[in-house]
């Protein structure tokens, strides 16, 4: 009897790329036929427990652009992408049945929603999971730490001293055209998903398109064309315009770019252009990203609990009037209001702004931090569950801040970072 041919599905979730994609690499190496698959959950438009849409239009637009680009990249290597927008269980089981899938390759996740998704895969299909979202691999980190330390500095110093970062995996070479399936799957539009079509705000600091191609373009522009990377540490607390920071977090969040790819380009820049405090600082920020992933992996449900990781019983307010004043940019503080207006109109906010509005909500208004985190989850284009919740815990004083009672003064912050009030004028008078 002839040997059975192996057909594999690469299920794209937070790894929407072909460069440095371990699931894609392994599926191509170990299969006779490879098909890509993505399902856009219809529940994204539904309201959460606090009344926000699970995902607002800004991130959905970026996601659809990312899927469209992924489809083009897969077409170039003769891999078809099945795009569905239906209940996951019926979606994935129909694909498994239709294409006689033997193996499913996915990026390994550990948070609740992703684990629940995996329960829809029937037991007769091999599920092959790989961690593919870290700078420092989990197997290496577990050799250094049994428990991730509370403080970031300890984690960073040990990882930098003791661990190395793997090289990126190149895109697979094109397969035979016989690998393509006969069906052509279209990508839904915003309106087909139940969202309003919209134009990006004229003053938005984030006017980029989603997808690996555009992420690589942004890295090239910010690093090698403008040399802005050389002054990143000096400008990273900016508030207006596209170049005060790298803006690559959105592509990292949905995996259009891998963190190791960005690191490889930092090293390339340091070797060919310049190595200074700014080039190191972007690497430093990437380690923070790893750190929050490891913290969430270690603490699991505490990462999402009212008391957080290191908090004690705390009475959080859920005062709807105070909350709405924050959401609508109608508090007593113009700097807070400007940041909240920017977020609601663009789906983006600077790192400086995020720290201030989170600190203000939790320490000035004393509103339950989880409501703020869920609002950010809804709005932010670059929403990443680990960085978002990790930063909210940090700013609420129940996470990894070594000074948990730290409280920002928005008036002083505004004087320091917006001395001419150009930022406030842009968003409060626009």
C-alpha positions in Angstrom: 0.0 0.0 0.0 1.3 3.5 -0.8 2.1 5.6 2.3 -0.6 8.0 3.3 0.1 11.6 2.4 0.1 14.0 5.3 -2.1 17.2 5.0 -1.4 19.9 7.6 -3.2 23.1 8.6 -1.3 26.1 9.8 -3.8 27.9 12.1 -2.7 31.6 12.2 -3.7 33.4 15.4 -1.1 35.8 16.7 1.6 34.9 14.1 0.3 36.5 10.9 3.6 36.2 9.0 5.8 34.0 6.8 9.2 35.2 8.0 10.3 33.6 11.4 7.2 31.5 11.7 8.1 28.2 13.3 4.6 26.6 12.8 4.8 27.4 9.1 8.4 26.1 8.8 7.6 22.8 10.6 4.4 22.2 8.6 6.2 22.6 5.3 9.1 20.3 6.4 6.8 17.5 7.7 3.8 17.5 5.3 2.8 16.6 1.8 0.2 19.4 1.6 0.0 22.6 3.7 -3.0 24.9 4.0 -3.3 28.1 6.0 -6.3 28.9 8.1 -7.7 31.8 10.0 -11.1 32.3 11.6 -12.4 35.8 12.5 -14.6 35.3 15.5 -18.1 36.8 15.0 -18.2 37.6 18.7 -15.6 40.4 18.3 -18.4 42.9 17.8 -20.3 41.8 20.9 -20.2 43.8 24.2 -18.1 42.7 27.1 -19.1 42.5 30.8 -18.3 46.2 31.1 -20.2 47.2 28.0 -17.4 47.7 25.5 -17.1 46.1 22.1 -14.7 43.1 22.4 -12.7 44.7 19.5 -13.3 48.1 18.1 -13.1 49.1 14.5 -9.5 50.4 14.7 -7.9 47.0 15.4 -10.3 45.1 13.2 -9.2 47.3 10.2 -5.6 46.6 11.0 -6.4 42.9 11.4 -8.1 42.7 8.0 -5.1 44.5 6.4 -2.8 42.0 8.1 -4.8 39.0 6.8 -4.9 40.4 3.3 -1.1 40.8 3.3 -0.6 37.3 4.8 -2.7 35.9 2.0 -0.5 37.6 -0.6 2.7 36.3 1.1 1.3 32.8 1.3 0.2 33.0 -2.4 3.9 33.6 -3.3 4.9 30.3 -1.7 1.9 28.5 -3.1 0.0 28.0 0.2 -3.7 28.8 0.2 -5.3 30.7 3.0 -8.8 29.6 4.2 -10.5 32.6 5.8 -13.7 32.0 7.8 -15.9 34.3 9.9 -18.2 31.9 11.8 -18.5 30.0 15.1 -15.0 28.5 15.6 -16.1 25.0 16.3 -18.1 24.6 13.1 -15.5 26.5 11.2 -12.5 24.5 12.1 -14.3 21.2 12.0 -15.6 21.8 8.5 -12.1 22.7 7.3 -10.7 19.6 9.0 -13.3 17.4 7.3 -13.2 19.1 3.9 -9.4 18.9 3.5 -8.8 15.7 5.5 -6.5 17.4 7.9 -4.0 15.2 9.8 -2.0 17.9 11.7 -2.7 21.4 13.0 0.3 23.6 13.7 -0.3 26.6 16.0 1.6 29.1 18.1 1.5 28.0 21.7 -0.6 30.2 24.0 -1.6 30.0 27.6 -4.3 32.6 28.2 -7.9 31.5 28.7 -9.5 32.5 25.4 -6.8 30.8 23.3 -6.9 27.6 25.4 -10.7 27.5 25.0 -10.3 27.8 21.2 -8.1 24.7 21.1 -10.8 22.6 22.8 -12.6 22.7 19.5 -10.0 20.5 17.7 -11.1 16.9 17.6 -8.8 14.4 19.3 -8.0 12.5 16.1 -6.1 15.5 14.8 -2.5 16.0 15.9 -2.1 19.5 17.5 1.5 20.7 17.3 2.2 23.8 19.4 5.4 25.9 19.5 6.3 28.9 21.5 7.1 31.5 18.9 6.5 34.9 20.4 9.6 35.4 22.7 13.0 36.9 22.5 14.3 34.5 25.1 12.9 31.0 24.7 10.9 29.5 27.6 13.1 26.5 27.8 16.2 28.8 28.3 14.4 31.1 30.8 13.1 28.1 32.9 16.8 27.1 33.2 17.5 30.5 34.8 14.3 31.0 36.8 12.0 28.7 38.7 9.9 31.8 39.5 9.9 35.0 37.4 11.1 37.8 39.8 8.8 40.6 40.8 11.2 43.2 39.5 12.0 43.7 35.8 15.7 44.7 36.3 16.6 41.3 37.8 14.9 39.5 34.9 16.6 41.7 32.3 20.1 41.5 33.7 20.1 37.7 34.0 18.6 37.1 30.6 21.0 39.5 29.0 24.0 37.9 30.8 23.1 34.2 30.5 20.9 33.7 27.5 21.2 34.1 23.7 18.5 34.9 21.2 17.9 32.4 18.3 18.3 33.4 14.7 15.2 34.1 12.7 13.7 31.4 10.5 13.5 32.5 6.8 10.3 32.3 4.8 9.8 28.8 3.3 10.8 28.4 -0.3 7.8 28.2 -2.7 6.0 24.8 -2.8 4.8 23.2 -6.0 1.6 24.9 -7.4 -0.1 21.5 -6.8 -0.1 22.5 -3.1 -2.8 25.1 -3.8 -6.4 24.2 -3.2 -9.2 24.9 -5.7 -11.3 27.3 -3.6 -10.6 31.0 -3.2 -11.6 32.5 0.1 -12.3 36.2 0.3 -11.5 38.5 3.2 -14.6 40.2 4.7 -14.8 44.0 4.8 -15.4 46.1 7.9 -19.0 46.5 7.0 -19.5 42.8 6.4 -18.3 42.2 10.0 -20.8 44.8 11.3 -18.4 47.8 11.6 -18.7 51.2 10.0 -16.1 52.0 7.4 -14.0 55.0 8.4 -11.1 57.3 7.4 -8.0 57.4 9.7 -8.1 60.6 11.7 -5.9 63.4 10.1 -4.0 63.9 13.4 -3.5 60.2 14.2 0.1 59.2 15.1 -0.6 55.8 13.6 -1.5 55.9 9.9 0.1 52.6 9.0 -1.4 49.6 7.3 -1.4 46.1 8.8 0.5 43.2 7.6 4.1 41.8 7.4 5.0 43.8 4.3 4.0 47.1 5.9 5.7 46.2 9.2 9.0 45.5 7.5 8.6 48.8 5.6 8.1 50.6 8.9 11.2 49.0 10.4 13.3 50.0 7.3 11.9 53.5 7.4 12.4 54.1 11.1 15.8 52.3 11.3 17.7 52.6 8.1 16.1 55.4 6.0 15.5 58.1 8.6 18.0 56.8 11.2 15.4 57.7 13.9 16.4 54.7 15.8 19.6 56.5 16.8 17.5 59.1 18.8 14.8 56.8 20.1 15.7 57.2 23.7 15.5 61.0 23.4 12.2 61.1 21.6 10.3 58.1 23.0 8.2 60.2 25.4 6.8 62.3 22.6 3.1 62.7 22.0 2.5 63.9 18.4 3.5 62.5 15.0 4.6 59.2 13.7 8.3 59.3 14.5 8.7 60.0 18.2 8.6 56.2 18.7 9.0 53.2 16.4 5.2 52.4 16.4 6.0 48.7 15.7 4.0 47.4 18.6 0.9 46.8 16.4 2.7 44.5 14.1 4.3 42.7 17.1 0.8 42.4 18.7 -0.8 40.3 16.0 2.5 38.7 15.0 2.9 40.3 11.6 6.4 40.8 12.7 8.3 38.6 15.2 10.1 40.1 18.1 13.3 38.2 17.0 13.0 39.8 13.5 12.9 43.3 15.1 15.9 42.3 17.3 17.8 41.1 14.2 17.2 44.5 12.6 18.4 46.3 15.7 21.7 44.3 15.6 21.9 44.9 11.8 21.6 48.6 12.5 24.2 48.6 15.2 26.6 46.7 13.0 26.1 48.9 9.9 25.0 52.4 11.1 25.4 53.1 14.8 25.2 51.5 18.3 24.2 53.8 21.1 21.9 54.2 24.1 18.9 54.5 21.8 19.5 51.3 19.9 19.9 49.5 23.2 16.7 51.1 24.6 14.5 49.6 21.9 16.0 46.2 22.7 15.3 47.0 26.4 11.6 47.7 25.5 11.4 44.3 23.7 12.7 42.6 26.9 9.8 44.3 28.8 7.5 42.7 26.3 9.0 39.3 27.1 8.9 39.9 30.8 5.1 40.6 30.9 4.5 37.4 28.9 6.5 35.4 31.5 4.7 37.1 34.3 1.3 36.2 32.9 2.4 32.7 32.2 3.5 32.3 35.9 0.6 34.0 37.6 -2.2 32.9 35.2 -5.6 34.0 36.6 -4.1 36.4 39.2 -2.9 38.4 36.2 -6.6 39.2 35.6 -7.9 39.3 39.2 -9.2 42.3 41.1 -6.3 42.2 43.5 -3.8 41.5 40.8 -0.5 39.7 41.5 0.8 41.5 44.6 -2.2 43.4 45.8 -4.3 42.8 48.9 -8.1 43.0 49.3 -8.9 46.4 47.8 -12.2 48.1 47.4 -12.3 49.4 43.8 -15.0 51.8 42.7 -17.2 51.2 39.7 -18.7 54.6 39.8 -20.2 55.0 36.3 -20.1 58.8 36.3 -16.4 58.9 37.2 -15.7 56.1 34.7 -17.5 57.9 31.9 -15.7 61.2 32.6 -12.4 59.3 32.1 -13.6 57.5 28.9 -15.1 60.6 27.4 -12.1 62.9 28.2 -14.2 65.0 30.6 -12.1 64.8 33.8 -10.7 67.8 35.7 -7.4 67.3 34.0 -6.8 68.4 30.3 -3.7 66.2 29.8 -5.7 63.1 30.7 -8.6 64.3 28.6 -6.4 64.9 25.5 -5.0 61.4 25.8 -8.4 59.8 26.1 -9.8 61.8 23.1 -6.8 60.6 21.0 -7.5 57.0 22.0 -11.2 57.1 21.2 -10.7 58.9 17.8 -7.6 56.9 16.6 -7.2 53.6 18.5 -3.7 54.8 19.5 -2.0 56.5 22.5 1.6 57.1 23.4 3.3 55.1 26.1 3.6 58.3 28.2 -0.2 58.8 27.8 -1.0 55.3 28.7 0.9 55.4 32.0 -0.8 58.7 33.0 -4.4 57.7 32.2 -4.0 54.3 33.8 -2.4 55.8 36.9 -5.2 58.5 37.0 -8.0 56.0 36.7 -6.7 53.7 39.4 -5.0 56.1 41.9 -7.0 59.3 41.5 -10.5 58.0 40.6 -9.9 54.6 42.3 -11.8 52.8 39.6 -11.4 49.1 39.2 -8.3 48.7 37.0 -9.9 45.8 35.0 -12.4 48.2 33.5 -9.6 50.4 32.2 -7.7 47.3 30.9 -10.8 46.1 29.1 -11.5 49.5 27.6 -7.9 49.5 26.2 -8.4 46.0 25.0 -11.4 47.2 22.9 -9.8 50.3 21.5 -6.0 49.8 21.0 -4.7 48.8 17.6 -1.7 47.3 19.3 -3.5 45.4 22.0 -1.5 42.6 23.4 -3.1 40.7 26.3 0.2 40.4 28.3 1.6 43.9 27.8 -1.9 45.5 28.3 -2.8 43.7 31.5 0.8 43.7 32.8 1.0 47.5 32.4 -2.3 48.1 34.0 -1.3 46.0 37.0 1.9 47.9 37.2 0.2 51.3 37.1 -2.5 50.2 39.6 0.3 49.3 42.0 -0.6 45.6 42.2 1.8 44.2 39.6 5.5 44.5 39.0 6.2 48.1 40.1 8.8 48.3 42.8 7.2 51.5 43.9 3.5 50.5 43.9 2.3 53.7 45.5 3.9 55.8 42.7 1.4 58.5 41.6 1.8 60.7 38.5 0.9 64.4 38.6 -0.7 65.0 35.2 -0.2 68.7 35.4 3.6 68.3 35.9 3.6 65.6 33.2 2.0 68.0 30.8 4.4 70.7 31.6 7.3 68.3 31.0 6.1 66.5 27.9 3.7 69.0 26.3 5.2 72.4 27.4 3.7 74.4 24.6 0.4 72.5 24.9 0.4 71.5 21.3 -0.8 68.0 22.1 -3.7 69.2 24.3 -4.7 71.7 21.7 -4.7 69.1 19.0 -7.1 66.8 20.8 -9.2 69.1 22.9 -9.7 71.8 20.2 -9.9 69.6 17.1 
